Amino acid sequence: MIRRPEGESWLLITQPDHAALAGQLARAWHGDPAPDPLEATLLAIDEHDNGWREWEAAPTVNERGEPRHFSEMAIADHLAIWERGIARLGAISPYAALLVSSHADALFRHRLDPPRDSPAARRLVAAFRRRQARLRRSFVARVAADRDHTHGLAPARLAVNLQLLQLCDYLSLRICCAAPQSPATVRFPALAPTRGDGTFRYCRLDAGTASLAPFPFAAEPLAVTVRAARLPRVP
């Protein structure tokens, strides 16, 4: 869950709804390189947080009695949610699951830094990454046997599709989270051929508007929506 303060209320956005916003952004992507295989890549972006469905159906509160933000989750719970979602997606599309597992691995790679987490947490993350590496090998084998998707295993193609997932996830989170935000720069080199070096500059203009340069979408301005629940903030 994303917990966003807005006046005397919280705006609460579920992780699957944030992922749906990422999917809107991916469908608006325009230019070269384009995602391919398209449908499997879009499925990965749409469903990358599907493991949160069960938790979001019965969310918890933090020690202050506030709706629990996803960043406040215990690491063991967070890892279990990722594993559940990747397994669920793997039953539908091994290529989509390969992308989401790779995305999770990249997100958790930094959690092995000693200053960030306890030794126990780092061990949990390391074990998660080993399990996911084995699972990705099984996804690769399944995709390699599917002539409709095997071209998506080419390293350059895989990098484009994964980095589109990463960019859309990043932008969706920036849109959903609280304003104001400092301008930010992110780089996705695989998305670079027609966009310089793959650097994107994001700036939040107000609570409902942001700018992105270079602008990679088909329509400018691009209007997107996300579902949110409004809950009064209790002092």
C-alpha positions as CSV (number, residue, x, y, z in Angstrom):
1,M,0.0,0.0,0.0
2,I,1.1,3.5,-0.7
3,R,0.0,6.0,2.0
4,R,-0.1,9.5,0.7
5,P,-1.1,12.5,3.0
6,E,-3.5,14.9,1.5
7,G,-4.9,17.6,3.8
8,E,-6.8,16.0,6.6
9,S,-6.9,12.6,4.8
10,W,-4.8,9.8,3.6
11,L,-5.0,8.7,0.0
12,L,-4.4,5.0,0.0
13,I,-3.3,3.3,-3.2
14,T,-2.9,-0.5,-3.4
15,Q,0.2,-2.0,-4.9
16,P,-1.9,-3.7,-7.7
17,D,-3.5,-0.4,-8.5
18,H,0.0,1.3,-8.7
19,A,1.0,-1.5,-11.1
20,A,-2.0,-0.8,-13.2
21,L,-0.9,2.8,-13.5
22,A,2.6,1.5,-14.6
23,G,0.7,-0.5,-17.3
24,Q,-1.0,2.6,-18.5
25,L,2.4,4.2,-19.0
26,A,3.8,1.2,-20.8
27,R,0.8,1.2,-23.2
28,A,1.5,4.8,-24.0
29,W,5.2,4.2,-24.7
30,H,6.1,5.4,-28.2
31,G,9.3,5.0,-30.1
32,D,12.3,2.8,-30.6
33,P,13.0,0.5,-29.0
34,A,9.6,-0.9,-28.4
35,P,8.8,-3.9,-26.1
36,D,8.8,-7.3,-27.8
37,P,7.2,-9.7,-27.1
38,L,4.7,-7.0,-26.5
39,E,1.8,-8.8,-24.7
40,A,4.1,-10.7,-22.3
41,T,6.0,-7.5,-21.4
42,L,2.8,-5.6,-20.8
43,L,1.5,-8.5,-18.7
44,A,4.7,-8.3,-16.6
45,I,4.2,-4.6,-16.0
46,D,0.5,-4.9,-15.3
47,E,1.0,-7.8,-12.8
48,H,4.4,-7.1,-11.2
49,D,2.8,-6.5,-7.8
50,N,0.1,-9.1,-8.0
51,G,1.6,-10.9,-5.0
52,W,0.2,-8.0,-2.8
53,R,-3.5,-8.9,-3.5
54,E,-3.9,-11.0,-0.4
55,W,-2.2,-8.5,1.9
56,E,-4.1,-5.6,0.4
57,A,-7.4,-7.5,1.1
58,A,-6.6,-7.3,4.9
59,P,-4.0,-4.5,5.4
60,T,-2.4,-3.8,8.7
61,V,-1.4,-0.6,10.5
62,N,2.0,0.6,11.7
63,E,3.0,1.3,15.3
64,R,1.4,4.8,15.0
65,G,-1.9,3.3,13.9
66,E,-1.5,4.5,10.3
67,P,-2.2,2.4,7.3
68,R,1.0,0.5,6.7
69,H,3.1,1.8,3.8
70,F,4.9,-0.8,1.7
71,S,8.2,0.6,2.8
72,E,7.3,-0.3,6.4
73,M,6.9,-4.0,5.7
74,A,9.1,-6.5,7.4
75,I,11.7,-7.9,5.0
76,A,10.4,-11.5,5.4
77,D,6.9,-10.4,4.5
78,H,8.1,-8.4,1.5
79,L,10.1,-11.3,0.1
80,A,7.2,-13.7,0.6
81,I,4.9,-11.3,-1.4
82,W,7.3,-11.1,-4.3
83,E,7.7,-14.9,-4.4
84,R,4.0,-15.4,-4.3
85,G,3.4,-13.0,-7.2
86,I,6.3,-14.4,-9.3
87,A,5.0,-17.9,-8.9
88,R,1.5,-16.9,-9.8
89,L,2.7,-15.1,-12.9
90,G,4.9,-18.1,-13.9
91,A,1.8,-20.2,-14.2
92,I,0.5,-17.8,-16.8
93,S,3.5,-16.5,-18.7
94,P,7.1,-17.7,-18.0
95,Y,8.4,-14.7,-20.0
96,A,6.4,-12.2,-17.9
97,A,7.6,-14.0,-14.7
98,L,11.2,-13.9,-15.9
99,L,10.9,-10.1,-16.2
100,V,9.3,-9.6,-12.8
101,S,11.8,-11.9,-11.1
102,S,14.7,-10.0,-12.7
103,H,13.1,-6.7,-11.6
104,A,12.8,-8.0,-8.0
105,D,16.4,-9.2,-8.1
106,A,17.6,-5.7,-9.1
107,L,15.5,-4.0,-6.4
108,F,16.8,-6.3,-3.7
109,R,20.5,-6.3,-4.8
110,H,21.2,-3.1,-2.7
111,R,19.7,-4.8,0.4
112,L,22.9,-6.7,0.8
113,D,24.8,-3.5,1.8
114,P,25.8,-4.0,5.4
115,P,24.8,-0.5,6.6
116,R,21.2,-0.9,5.5
117,D,19.9,-4.1,7.2
118,S,20.7,-6.6,9.9
119,P,22.8,-9.7,9.1
120,A,19.6,-11.8,9.4
121,A,17.8,-9.6,6.9
122,R,20.7,-9.8,4.5
123,R,20.7,-13.6,4.7
124,L,17.0,-13.6,3.9
125,V,17.6,-11.4,0.9
126,A,20.6,-13.5,-0.3
127,A,18.5,-16.7,0.0
128,F,15.7,-15.1,-1.9
129,R,18.0,-14.1,-4.7
130,R,19.4,-17.6,-5.0
131,R,15.9,-19.1,-5.2
132,Q,14.9,-16.6,-7.8
133,A,18.0,-17.2,-9.9
134,R,17.1,-20.9,-10.0
135,L,13.5,-20.0,-10.9
136,R,14.7,-17.7,-13.7
137,R,16.7,-20.5,-15.2
138,S,13.5,-22.6,-15.4
139,F,11.6,-19.7,-16.9
140,V,14.3,-19.3,-19.6
141,A,14.1,-23.0,-20.4
142,R,10.3,-22.8,-20.9
143,V,10.5,-19.6,-23.0
144,A,13.3,-21.1,-25.1
145,A,10.9,-23.9,-26.0
146,D,8.2,-21.4,-27.2
147,R,8.9,-20.1,-30.7
148,D,6.5,-17.1,-30.1
149,H,8.6,-15.8,-27.3
150,T,12.1,-17.2,-27.6
151,H,13.4,-14.1,-29.5
152,G,12.7,-12.1,-26.2
153,L,15.6,-13.9,-24.6
154,A,18.2,-12.1,-26.7
155,P,20.2,-10.0,-24.2
156,A,19.5,-6.7,-25.9
157,R,15.8,-7.4,-26.2
158,L,15.5,-8.7,-22.6
159,A,17.2,-5.5,-21.4
160,V,14.7,-3.3,-23.2
161,N,11.7,-5.1,-21.8
162,L,13.1,-5.2,-18.3
163,Q,14.1,-1.5,-18.3
164,L,10.7,-0.5,-19.6
165,L,9.2,-2.3,-16.6
166,Q,11.7,-0.6,-14.3
167,L,11.0,2.9,-15.8
168,C,7.2,2.5,-15.7
169,D,7.3,1.2,-12.1
170,Y,9.6,4.1,-11.0
171,L,7.3,6.7,-12.7
172,S,4.2,5.2,-11.3
173,L,5.6,5.2,-7.8
174,R,6.7,8.9,-8.2
175,I,3.2,9.8,-9.4
176,C,1.5,7.9,-6.5
177,C,3.7,9.1,-3.7
178,A,3.4,12.4,-1.8
179,A,4.2,15.8,-3.3
180,P,6.3,17.8,-3.2
181,Q,9.3,15.9,-4.5
182,S,12.7,17.0,-5.6
183,P,13.5,16.7,-9.3
184,A,15.1,13.3,-10.1
185,T,17.2,11.8,-12.8
186,V,17.2,8.1,-13.7
187,R,19.0,6.3,-16.5
188,F,17.9,3.2,-18.4
189,P,20.6,2.7,-21.1
190,A,18.7,0.0,-23.0
191,L,16.0,2.6,-23.8
192,A,18.6,5.0,-25.2
193,P,18.9,4.5,-29.0
194,T,16.6,7.4,-29.9
195,R,16.7,9.1,-26.5
196,G,20.3,10.2,-25.9
197,D,22.0,8.1,-23.3
198,G,18.8,6.8,-21.7
199,T,18.6,9.5,-19.0
200,F,15.2,10.7,-18.0
201,R,14.5,13.8,-15.9
202,Y,11.4,13.7,-13.7
203,C,9.9,16.7,-12.0
204,R,6.7,17.0,-9.9
205,L,5.0,20.2,-10.8
206,D,2.0,20.0,-8.5
207,A,-0.1,17.3,-6.8
208,G,-1.5,16.1,-10.1
209,T,1.0,17.1,-12.7
210,A,4.6,16.1,-13.5
211,S,7.1,16.6,-16.3
212,L,9.4,14.0,-17.9
213,A,12.2,14.8,-20.3
214,P,12.8,13.4,-22.9
215,F,9.1,12.7,-23.3
216,P,8.7,9.0,-24.4
217,F,4.9,8.7,-24.7
218,A,2.6,8.9,-27.7
219,A,0.4,11.7,-26.4
220,E,1.6,15.0,-24.9
221,P,0.3,15.8,-22.4
222,L,-0.5,12.2,-21.2
223,A,-3.4,11.8,-18.8
224,V,-3.4,8.8,-16.5
225,T,-5.5,7.7,-13.6
226,V,-5.1,5.6,-10.5
227,R,-7.6,4.3,-8.0
228,A,-7.3,5.6,-4.4
229,A,-9.3,5.3,-1.2
230,R,-9.6,8.4,1.0
231,L,-9.4,7.8,4.7
232,P,-9.6,10.6,7.4
233,R,-6.3,11.1,9.3
234,V,-6.9,10.5,13.0
235,P,-4.6,12.7,15.2
